Amino acid sequence: MWTVILKARVLSARDGAAMGAASLTYTLVAGDSGASITFEVTPVAAAGSKTGNALTSAGILVVNSTPVANAVGITDNNGGDAIIGDTLTGFYTYNTYNDADDDIEGTSTFRWLRDGDGVAISGATSLSYTLVSGDIPCLYYI
């Protein structure tokens, strides 16, 4: 945000289109994400009716923030020890999905990892995974 100390008519613009924000300050909104915001000032004399030429600032690109997911965990369908044939289900609470730009959640991706070594289990890309003999004994992460 800018503060200009002079009497002026001001205009803010998003990608060159006037936004009607006739103020010395402008608070970014979700609709500004990915747009270039500029500031234009037309100086006006305190006495008389003369106005100067409008000048426009260089644009500032508003970037889209990275979304964050929290409260991630795993449940086992048998409620006890994980055994071959059990279905593990990964979860995260939708309302803990956080995006500073207020974007709604898109199609998030998932993968299952074996033994916490970061090696993805081939084809295991959904919220659930069924244990097979090659999985025991291992720790699982989503």
Steps between C-alpha positions, in 0.01 A plus 500: 500500500610853429436829673519813289505838672334740257153589393412264220244290325615142531410180324606141554503252215507120466669387177436846352125506580384764746378357831333817621715507811535877544718494809864535595498147637362179358467165676554200276211256457487141372399624155837677471693171504704465183428858392727801468391788725595858408446840657407811306500857624366814333623804696245773572595852614355611835407834343337520161378227274818393324587133504831344411571202279415157631800285585487124559738291707663183379288195578548262788411137429283345773605138551272217605595359841581133553215307669570311824343175626510411870378223734616211279472145637426132431230265628491118471164344417534227768571746780791290629835383371551545128503161325509381138168575332415796723405823332680808622329832442679830494313804622528870540226728621368704209440805714870505595590549135634853498550734208587864566328598173173329605524265202281192546679167506563352158588138433767431761731206433595216732768232516595229745862459611656187649725511812522878503793485257314714250458216249150510355305175475431447131138577409405603856360845427155503659381568854499127577756222469461125559794330673676221309759243615793718389386771741556317828675621718501859380388842610270693267475866420262692282 
